[in-house]
Each structure stands twice: as C-alpha cells, then as structure tokens.
Amino acid sequence: MKRNFGRLVLVAVLSAGLFCLSACGASPSSGNPTSTSASPSSGSPSSADASQPSSASQESAKVADPVKVACENGVMLGRSADGVASFKGIPFAKPPVGELRWKAPQAPEPSTAEVECYEFGNVALQFEWPSEPASYSPKSEDCLTLNIWADDGAIGSAEPKPVMVFFHGGAYGWGGTTDPMYDGQNFVKAHDDVILVTCNYRLGLMAWPDFSKIEGGQDYTDINLALRDHIAALQWVQNNIAAFGGDPGNVTIFGESAGAWSTTSLVISPKARGLFKRAIAQSGQIAFRGRETAQEYANFIMQAAGAKNMDDLKAISGEEWIKLDLEKGLADAACYAVVDGDIIPEDVNKAFEDAAKSGVQLIIGSNQDEWNYFKEDSPGDTEEERLDSWTKSMDETIDEARAATNEEGKATLDELLKYEESIVPAEYAGDEKVKAALAKSAVISELWRYEILDFAGRFADAGGDTRAYLWKAPSTRDNMYKSAVHAVELAYVFNNLEDDIYAGVVDPALAAKVQESWVNFAKTGDPSVDGVAWKAYDTAAKDTMVIEKDKWECVSDPSKTARELLEKAYGNDPYHVW
C-alpha cells in the first residue's frame, strides 16, 4: 500500500504553488561550491565543476573562528555552539546532475580547498507535504550531503568515539536532514561520547526506477540509487570521520520508517559489508521485490511524463519533475528497494546468513499503534473528513491483505479485527465510527509489526545478534488518539523535545533513558539500561523490550494474540503493508 493523498488535495496544493525549488543551485553556505552555476535541478551540467569545492569566499567572515577539519574532498569549516561543533551540508559525493542523473553516486574529487559547512544542504526533489517539514526546504537534485555533530573536545582527540549515522524517513518520497527533529545539537550535547551524522539521499523518481529497458536506457543499469547513496555516505564516513574524532571501526547506522527500510537493506547487503558494525531499525524492514517492479515504475514515470526515451526524461527539469510528482503521484508509485543481484543479493537466505556471520548486531522494533499516525496524514479539511478518508484507505489495505491469503486466512483476519475492536481504549470505544477505525488501524499496525518480526526472526535464525522492541509510550496528542503512533519515538531519540509534531509533551526522563540505551548499543553492542537486561531475540522465546513511559520490561512475545493469528493467515510470507 502507498499513501492515499487524494487527487483533489494534490491539485489544490499544486495550484497554491507551495513548492520552493532552489533556483540557482546550492548556496555558498550549504557546504557546496561557492561559484555560481546552472541550476543543479535542471539535469544539465553546470557551467562550473560542481564536484569540486571552491575556495571559501569572504562570506566565511560570518563565522569569526570556524572549526576546521581537513577531509579528502576539502577542509570543512564548521561552527561551535555550546560545546558542540557542527558541520552541515558536507558533500559526500559529486552532485548527481547532468550525465550523473540516475547514475550511481561518484566519490567527490580530492581537494584542499575550504568548504563552508554552516547551513544544511538542499533536500532531494519532492513536493511539499504538511507532515514532512523538510519538504519546505530548498530542494535540488544536488542533494548528496551529510551533517556532523561532535563535541568540541572530540576533534583532534587521541580517543576515537563511536559514530552513529542516521537515515531519515518519509516513505522514500519525502524528508531530509533539514527537519528540526533530526538536528543533532541536543543529542551530542547530552552525549559527548558519540559522533552523530545525518545524511540526505535521492528520493522517489530519482532513486528507484530501472530505465535500462527503455529506448536509450542501456547505460542506466544502476538501480536502488537511494541505497547506493547511503553506501557512498558510509564510505565517506569511513574515509573521513577520524578527523572529526570518530572511530570508523565502530559505526552504528540507524533509521526510522523508510530509513529503517534502508537500514535493514544495508544489513543484508554485501556492498555495505564492513561499513558499519551495528544497526537500529525503527519501524521498518525491507520487503523483497523483483527487479521487474523497478522497470514497471520506470514505465509509469515515462507515461506520466509523456516521454518516449531517455533523452526526453533528461530534458525535464527538476522543477518540472516536482510538478509531475504532485500531479501524477510519482513518489506514491515508487517501488522501493528491489532484488538486483548487486546491492540486494538474489539469494536472500544466504544474504541473511552472510550478514549474521559478519558480526553485525541489530536492534529492530515498532510502535504499538503505528497506523494511527496516518489519520492526520489523510486528505480532508476537518477531523471528520480525515477520519473518513483514513478509514476508506484502511478498508482498501485490509481488502488487499485478505486477497493475499486463503479462506482460512480471511477468517483469521476477521477474528483479529474483532479482537482489536474488543480492546479499543474506553475513551474512544463510545464512538462507533472511531472505534471501528481504530480497530482497523490496529490490524494494519499488527500486519506491519508481523513483517518487522519476520526480518528479526530470519536474522536471528541465521545466527545474528538481534534485539527487538515494542514501543508503547504514547503521544499525548488528541489527534493521535493518545497512542504510540508511527514516529512518536523520534523526539525521544534525538533529544529534540520541542521540535515534534507526533509525540506531544515529551517526558524528559524517558527521552534520557532511550538515548542512553541507543548510545550504549552504539558503544558496546548491549542496549541494556538502568539494570534492565535487554535479552537477545530468537524465534522461540521472542523476548522483546517493551518500552513504556514509566517501565521497561523484557517480555516474551508481547503481541502474541495478533502474531499467532497472522501466523495462521500468512505463515512465513507476510503481507507487505508498504
């Protein structure tokens, strides 16, 4: 299932002209070249060499005493605030523009020039959407940048610190590191023994199609481009993070939603082997799809654009692509990661075995009420309209899930729905319409969790060190039904207690405990905290850390009723919600 935005809503947004594309390429403060160039979003080569950092201009005077770190592709100029040095908009690859559009990321050219890294770089092409704050930032195809936060004392230290690298969510069609939720200042201020990195990557139509079968597309065989961007960022980290005080031998990747799809993909990818030691997947897992789905997505893009060949596609500017995305739902139709025999091996079972043998450690989990989030993300001008469109979308998803199983499985899904209706919180059970919607949302949340536990089980069965969690600490927001919705944990993890649209009032004590657990895992591989042992997950006991506001407890099979019913319906072949 993909987001059901509602065509009329999209057209209304388009007519309002809500998108803001970066008109003249990257700004000098973005960590990209200071020389004027043609718009990177145009898909044509710039008049200057956009892959080569130029000398910092007189504008660097705005930071009186910049922090300087020499990297392979330039001397990065950052700023220090409250004991934390930040470097924003660092280019980790050549801009994927012109002849590099729809190509694998290329390593940046070596340089000794100074690069201003005071402001975030552009986010990837996307149209604006209310639940994605980063979508309102300047956007461009020239988006392959990362950001680093480090304690002032870490830079130049003889004691390298663990590194945590984050991949943002957004259904692979939205999002970016400019989202205030992902700002690393507060996290590193509270945890000066960790280096934090956040990364942009290509999205939607620029990341997932396979054009190799269309006219002129013979050279466009690099697919799974978002994953390739992640790998390029991790390679840059390996080559340069020591200069920031980080330990390239102790890197933990983590991501939420689509970022968790990426994280789990990289766990089993041979191309990412050795680039990280540990991984945390928050609310997501890879769904294994064939390469033909990427080719179908390419055909969809061709039809939407009225294109006949690659030359037609390359002639379309970034701004025009955003309009087409909004009008035709290009991001919604994206196929996501596919088995390509390169990034994702064709022998998936062996991929799990090889990943486990490599020693990669994994935390993976989900939130109790994931799908309640999407009521507010549904079309409608009023709560009632959003509830109706959300319910309609859920009906379609559950119908799809029913079609993916046999008659016994359909009966089992009906049984699950009745069970979920019986446990709707009393506060909402009195409104039959809301009660029915929350029960359907719970079924979809459990379907999603079943997928996530399938990945956890396969990795654990292959011998991988696996920890699972179930987040139950709720949002305090009425429009989130005061439940543990999708993304509710982000404010807690990043220590950005005020920059949140999901969690409501964030409990500082729980935030500190979650951060301690994640950081402990990054440092030692053991996320146990405050005397609560976080047991390894296996498919027998299914020990899972249940995270509540005032209590952490490792529980065997905490979603047992729903899991057993879904096991009857799907066995080892989960229905893919996304």
C-alpha positions in Angstrom: 0.0 0.0 0.0 1.1 3.6 -0.7 -0.1 6.8 0.8 -3.6 7.8 -0.5 -3.2 11.5 -0.7 -6.3 12.3 -2.6 -6.0 13.7 -6.1 -8.1 16.8 -5.4 -5.9 17.7 -2.5 -2.8 17.4 -4.6 -4.1 19.6 -7.4 -5.2 22.2 -4.8 -1.7 22.2 -3.3 -0.2 22.5 -6.8 -2.4 25.4 -7.7 -1.4 27.1 -4.5 2.2 27.0 -5.6 3.6 25.6 -2.4 6.9 24.2 -3.6 10.1 26.2 -3.5 12.9 24.8 -5.6 16.4 26.0 -5.2 16.7 28.3 -8.2 20.4 28.8 -8.6 22.0 25.7 -7.3 23.5 25.3 -3.8 24.0 28.4 -1.8 27.6 29.2 -0.6 26.6 28.3 2.9 25.3 24.8 2.1 28.7 23.1 2.0 28.6 23.1 -1.8 30.6 25.1 -4.3 30.5 28.9 -3.8 30.8 29.6 -7.5 27.7 30.4 -9.5 26.5 27.6 -11.6 23.5 26.5 -13.6 20.7 25.1 -11.5 21.6 21.5 -10.4 17.9 20.7 -10.6 17.9 21.3 -14.4 19.5 18.0 -15.0 22.2 19.7 -17.2 25.9 20.1 -16.4 26.7 23.3 -14.5 29.0 25.9 -16.0 31.4 25.3 -13.2 32.8 22.0 -11.9 30.1 21.3 -9.3 32.0 18.4 -7.9 35.0 20.4 -6.9 34.8 22.6 -3.7 35.9 26.1 -4.4 37.8 28.3 -2.0 35.7 29.8 0.8 34.7 33.3 0.0 34.8 36.4 2.2 31.4 35.3 3.5 33.2 32.9 5.9 33.7 36.0 8.0 30.2 35.5 9.3 31.8 32.8 11.5 34.6 34.5 13.2 36.5 31.5 14.3 35.3 28.5 12.3 36.2 24.9 13.3 38.4 23.5 10.5 38.6 19.8 9.7 40.7 18.5 6.8 38.9 15.8 4.7 39.7 14.1 1.4 37.5 16.5 -0.5 38.2 19.7 1.2 38.8 21.5 4.5 35.3 21.6 6.1 34.5 24.8 8.0 32.1 24.3 10.9 30.9 26.3 13.8 30.9 25.7 17.6 27.9 26.4 19.8 27.5 25.4 23.5 30.4 23.0 23.3 29.2 21.2 20.2 30.8 21.6 16.7 28.5 21.2 13.8 29.3 20.7 10.1 26.3 21.0 7.8 25.9 20.3 4.1 29.2 18.4 3.6 29.2 16.9 0.1 29.9 13.2 0.3 29.6 12.6 -3.5 29.6 14.5 -6.7 26.2 16.2 -7.4 24.1 13.6 -9.3 23.2 16.1 -12.1 23.6 16.2 -15.9 25.2 13.0 -17.1 25.1 11.7 -13.5 21.4 11.9 -13.2 20.0 8.4 -12.4 23.6 7.1 -12.0 25.4 5.6 -9.0 26.9 8.2 -6.8 30.5 9.2 -7.6 33.2 9.9 -5.0 34.0 13.6 -4.7 37.2 14.9 -6.2 40.1 15.3 -3.8 40.6 18.9 -2.7 42.4 21.0 -0.2 40.0 24.0 -0.7 37.9 25.3 2.2 34.2 24.4 2.2 31.7 26.4 4.3 29.6 23.9 6.3 27.4 26.3 8.3 24.0 25.6 6.8 22.2 22.4 5.7 22.4 21.4 2.0 19.4 21.1 -0.3 16.9 18.3 0.3 16.1 15.9 -2.5 13.4 16.7 -5.1 9.9 16.3 -3.5 6.7 18.3 -3.3 5.6 19.9 -0.1 3.6 18.0 2.4 2.4 19.2 5.9 3.7 16.2 7.9 7.2 16.5 6.3 8.8 19.7 7.5 11.9 19.1 5.3 9.8 19.3 2.2 9.5 23.1 2.7 13.3 23.5 2.5 15.2 24.4 -0.7 15.3 21.3 -2.9 17.5 20.2 -5.7 18.9 17.2 -7.5 22.2 18.4 -6.0 21.3 16.9 -2.5 24.0 14.4 -1.6 25.3 16.0 1.6 25.7 14.9 5.2 25.9 16.7 8.6 28.1 16.0 11.6 27.9 17.0 15.2 30.8 16.3 17.6 31.8 17.5 21.0 34.4 20.3 20.7 36.8 18.1 22.6 36.4 15.1 20.3 38.0 16.8 17.3 41.7 16.0 17.4 41.3 13.7 20.3 43.5 10.6 20.6 40.5 8.6 21.8 38.1 8.0 18.9 34.4 7.9 19.7 31.6 5.7 18.4 29.8 7.1 15.3 26.0 7.0 14.8 24.7 7.6 11.2 21.0 8.3 10.7 18.9 7.8 7.6 15.6 9.8 7.6 12.1 8.5 6.8 9.4 9.8 4.5 8.2 6.8 2.5 11.2 7.3 0.2 9.4 10.2 -1.4 9.8 13.0 1.2 12.0 14.2 4.0 15.5 15.4 4.6 18.0 16.3 7.2 16.7 19.9 7.5 13.8 18.5 9.5 14.3 20.1 13.0 13.6 16.7 14.5 16.9 15.4 13.2 19.1 18.3 14.4 22.0 16.7 16.3 22.9 19.6 18.7 20.9 18.4 21.7 21.8 14.8 21.2 25.5 15.4 21.2 25.3 18.0 24.0 23.8 15.2 26.1 26.1 12.5 24.8 29.6 13.9 24.2 31.0 10.4 23.8 29.3 9.9 20.3 29.7 11.5 16.9 26.4 11.9 15.1 25.9 12.0 11.4 22.7 12.6 9.4 22.5 12.0 5.6 20.4 13.1 2.7 19.7 10.8 -0.3 17.8 10.7 -3.5 14.1 10.1 -3.3 11.2 8.9 -5.4 11.6 9.1 -9.2 15.3 10.0 -8.9 16.0 6.9 -6.8 14.0 3.8 -7.6 13.2 3.4 -11.4 15.1 1.0 -13.7 15.3 2.6 -17.1 17.6 0.0 -18.6 14.9 -1.5 -20.8 13.6 1.7 -22.4 15.0 3.4 -25.5 18.4 5.0 -24.8 18.5 3.5 -21.3 21.1 0.8 -21.9 23.6 2.7 -19.7 21.2 3.3 -16.9 21.7 0.0 -15.0 22.4 1.5 -11.6 19.3 1.0 -9.6 18.5 1.1 -5.9 20.1 4.5 -6.1 19.0 5.6 -2.6 20.8 2.6 -1.1 23.8 3.4 -3.2 23.7 6.9 -1.8 23.7 5.5 1.7 26.7 3.4 0.9 28.5 6.3 -0.6 27.8 8.3 2.6 29.1 5.5 4.7 32.2 5.2 2.6 32.8 8.9 3.1 32.4 8.4 6.8 35.0 5.5 6.7 37.5 7.7 5.0 37.0 11.0 6.9 35.3 10.6 10.3 38.5 10.0 12.2 39.4 13.7 11.5 36.2 14.6 13.5 37.2 12.3 16.4 35.1 9.4 15.3 36.0 5.7 15.2 35.5 4.3 11.6 35.7 0.8 13.2 32.7 1.4 15.4 29.8 2.8 13.3 26.2 2.3 14.0 23.6 3.0 11.4 20.0 3.8 12.4 16.9 4.9 10.6 13.2 5.3 11.1 10.3 4.3 8.7 11.9 4.5 5.2 15.2 5.0 7.0 14.6 1.6 8.6 13.8 0.1 5.2 17.3 1.3 4.2 18.9 0.1 7.4 17.6 -3.4 7.1 18.6 -3.4 3.4 22.1 -2.4 4.2 22.3 -5.1 7.0 22.0 -7.8 4.4 23.8 -6.0 1.5 27.3 -7.3 0.6 28.1 -3.9 -0.8 27.7 -2.4 2.7 29.7 -5.0 4.5 32.4 -3.6 6.7 31.0 0.0 6.6 29.2 -0.4 9.9 29.2 -2.6 13.0 25.6 -2.2 14.3 22.2 -1.2 13.1 18.9 0.1 14.6 15.8 -0.2 12.5 12.9 1.8 13.9 9.5 0.9 12.4 10.6 -0.6 9.1 12.1 -3.6 7.2 13.0 -4.4 3.6 10.3 -6.1 1.5 11.9 -8.2 -1.1 10.6 -7.3 -4.6 11.9 -8.3 -8.0 13.7 -6.0 -10.4 10.7 -6.0 -12.7 8.9 -3.7 -10.2 11.6 -1.1 -10.8 11.0 -1.5 -14.5 7.3 -1.1 -14.0 7.9 2.1 -12.0 10.1 3.4 -14.9 7.3 2.8 -17.3 4.9 4.6 -15.0 7.2 7.6 -15.0 7.6 7.5 -18.7 3.8 7.5 -19.2 3.3 10.3 -16.6 5.9 12.5 -18.3 4.7 11.7 -21.8 8.3 10.6 -22.6 9.4 8.2 -25.3 13.1 7.8 -24.4 15.9 8.8 -22.1 16.6 12.0 -23.9 13.0 13.1 -23.2 13.4 12.2 -19.5 16.8 14.0 -19.2 15.3 17.2 -20.8 12.8 17.6 -18.0 14.0 20.0 -15.3 13.8 19.3 -11.6 11.1 21.9 -11.1 9.0 20.2 -13.8 9.6 16.8 -12.1 8.2 18.2 -8.8 5.1 19.4 -10.6 4.7 16.0 -12.3 5.2 14.2 -8.9 2.5 16.3 -7.4 0.0 15.8 -10.3 0.7 12.1 -11.1 1.7 10.7 -7.7 5.2 9.6 -8.8 6.5 9.2 -5.3 3.5 7.2 -4.2 4.1 4.8 -7.0 7.7 4.2 -6.2 8.7 0.5 -5.9 11.4 1.0 -3.2 14.3 -1.5 -2.9 14.4 -4.4 -5.3 16.5 -7.6 -5.5 19.1 -6.6 -8.2 21.8 -9.2 -7.6 24.2 -6.4 -6.6 23.0 -4.3 -3.7 20.4 -6.8 -2.7 21.5 -10.4 -3.4 19.2 -12.8 -5.3 19.8 -15.5 -2.7 18.1 -13.7 0.2 18.6 -16.6 2.7 22.3 -16.6 2.1 22.3 -12.8 2.5 20.9 -13.2 6.0 23.5 -15.9 6.7 26.4 -13.8 5.5 25.2 -10.8 7.4 24.9 -12.8 10.6 28.4 -14.3 10.1 29.8 -10.8 9.6 29.0 -10.0 13.2 26.6 -7.1 12.6 24.4 -6.5 15.6 20.7 -5.4 15.2 18.0 -3.7 17.1 14.6 -3.7 15.4 11.2 -2.8 16.5 7.9 -1.0 16.0 5.4 1.2 17.8 2.2 -0.2 19.2 -0.2 2.0 17.2 1.8 2.8 14.1 -1.1 3.4 11.8 -2.9 5.9 13.9 -0.4 8.4 12.7 -1.9 8.3 9.2 -5.2 9.7 10.1 -3.7 13.2 10.3 -1.8 12.5 7.1 -5.0 11.7 5.2 -6.9 14.2 3.0 -9.6 16.4 4.4 -10.2 19.8 5.8 -11.8 18.7 9.0 -11.3 15.9 11.5 -14.4 14.1 10.2 -13.2 14.3 6.6 -9.7 13.0 7.5 -11.3 10.2 9.6 -13.5 9.2 6.6 -10.6 9.2 4.1 -8.3 7.4 6.5 -11.0 4.7 7.1 -11.5 4.3 3.3 -7.8 3.8 2.8 -7.6 1.3 5.6 -10.5 -0.7 4.1 -8.6 -0.9 0.9 -5.5 -2.1 2.7 -7.3 -4.8 4.6 -9.1 -5.9 1.4 -5.6 -6.3 -0.2 -4.4 -8.2 2.9 -7.4 -10.5 2.7 -6.7 -11.1 -1.0 -3.2 -12.2 -0.2 -4.3 -15.2 1.9 -6.7 -18.2 1.6 -10.2 -18.6 3.0 -8.9 -19.7 6.4 -6.6 -16.7 6.5 -9.5 -14.4 5.7 -11.5 -15.8 8.6 -8.4 -15.3 10.8 -8.2 -11.6 9.8 -11.8 -11.2 10.7 -11.1 -12.7 14.0 -8.2 -10.3 14.5 -10.4 -7.4 13.7 -12.9 -8.5 16.3 -10.2 -8.9 18.8 -8.9 -5.4 18.1 -12.4 -3.9 18.4 -12.6 -5.5 21.9 -9.6 -3.7 23.2 -10.1 -0.2 21.8 -9.5 2.2 24.7 -12.7 3.1 26.6 -12.1 6.8 25.8 -12.8 6.1 22.1 -15.0 3.0 22.3 -18.2 5.0 22.7 -18.0 6.5 19.2 -18.7 3.5 16.9 -17.1 5.2 13.9 -13.9 6.0 15.7 -13.9 2.6 17.4 -14.2 0.8 14.0 -11.4 3.0 12.6 -9.0 2.3 15.5 -9.6 -1.4 15.3 -8.8 -1.4 11.5 -5.7 0.7 12.3 -4.6 -1.8 14.9 -4.9 -4.6 12.4 -2.7 -2.8 9.9 -0.2 -1.9 12.7 0.0 -5.6 13.6 0.4 -6.6 9.9 3.3 -4.2 9.8 4.8 -5.5 13.0 4.5 -9.0 11.7 6.7 -8.0 8.8 9.2 -6.5 11.1 9.3 -9.5 13.4 9.8 -11.7 10.3 13.0 -9.8 9.5 14.1 -10.1 13.1 13.4 -13.8 13.2 15.2 -14.5 9.9 18.3 -12.6 11.1 18.2 -14.3 14.5 17.7 -17.8 13.0 20.8 -17.1 10.8 22.8 -16.5 13.9 22.6 -12.8 14.0 22.8 -10.9 17.4 19.2 -9.4 17.4 17.3 -7.3 19.9 13.6 -6.5 19.4 11.4 -3.8 21.0 7.8 -2.7 21.2 7.3 1.0 21.9 4.2 1.6 23.9 4.9 5.1 25.3 2.0 7.2 23.8 1.7 10.5 22.2 -0.2 13.0 24.4 -1.9 14.5 21.3 -5.7 14.1 20.9 -5.4 13.9 17.1 -3.1 10.9 17.6 -5.6 9.2 19.9 -3.1 9.5 22.7 -1.4 6.4 21.3 2.1 5.1 20.3 1.9 6.3 16.7 4.4 6.0 13.9 7.4 8.3 14.6 6.4 9.0 18.2 9.8 7.9 19.4 11.9 10.3 17.3 11.7 13.3 19.7 12.9 11.0 22.4 15.8 9.5 20.4 17.1 12.9 19.2 16.5 14.8 22.4 14.6 17.4 20.5 11.7 17.7 22.9 10.2 20.8 21.5 10.5 20.1 17.7 7.9 17.5 17.4 4.6 17.0 15.6 3.8 13.5 16.8 4.6 12.9 20.5 3.1 16.0 22.1 4.5 16.5 25.6 7.8 14.5 25.7 8.8 13.0 29.0 12.5 14.1 29.6 13.2 11.1 31.8 12.1 8.6 29.2 14.0 10.6 26.5 17.2 10.3 28.5 16.7 6.6 29.0 16.1 5.9 25.3 19.1 7.9 24.3 21.2 6.0 26.9 20.0 2.7 25.5 20.7 3.6 21.9 24.1 5.1 22.8 25.0 2.0 25.0 24.3 -0.2 22.0 26.5 2.0 19.7 29.3 1.9 22.2 29.2 -1.7 23.3 26.5 -3.7 21.5 24.4 -4.0 24.7 21.4 -1.7 24.9 20.6 -2.7 28.4 19.9 0.3 30.7 19.3 1.0 34.4 19.6 -2.6 35.5 17.1 -3.8 32.9 18.7 -6.6 30.8 17.7 -6.4 27.1 17.7 -10.1 26.1 18.6 -11.3 22.7 15.6 -12.1 20.4 15.0 -15.6 19.0 12.0 -17.2 17.3 11.4 -19.5 20.3 11.1 -17.1 23.2 10.6 -13.9 21.2 12.0 -11.8 24.1 11.1 -8.2 23.4 11.9 -5.0 25.2 8.5 -3.3 25.9 9.1 0.4 26.3 6.6 2.4 28.3 6.8 5.8 30.0 7.4 4.5 33.5 8.5 0.9 32.8 10.9 -1.0 30.6 10.5 -4.8 30.7 11.7 -7.6 28.5 8.6 -9.7 27.7 8.3 -12.9 25.8 6.1 -12.5 22.7 4.2 -9.3 23.8 2.0 -9.2 20.7 1.2 -13.0 20.9 -2.5 -12.9 20.2 -2.2 -10.9 17.0 1.1 -12.6 15.9 -0.5 -16.1 16.2 -3.5 -15.1 14.2 -1.3 -13.6 11.5 0.9 -16.6 11.5 -2.2 -18.7 10.7 -3.0 -16.3 7.8 0.4 -15.8 6.3 2.9 -18.2 7.8 6.4 -17.2 6.7 5.2 -15.0 3.8 4.0 -11.8 5.5 1.7 -9.4 3.7 3.6 -6.2 2.9 1.7 -3.1 4.2 4.0 -0.8 2.1 
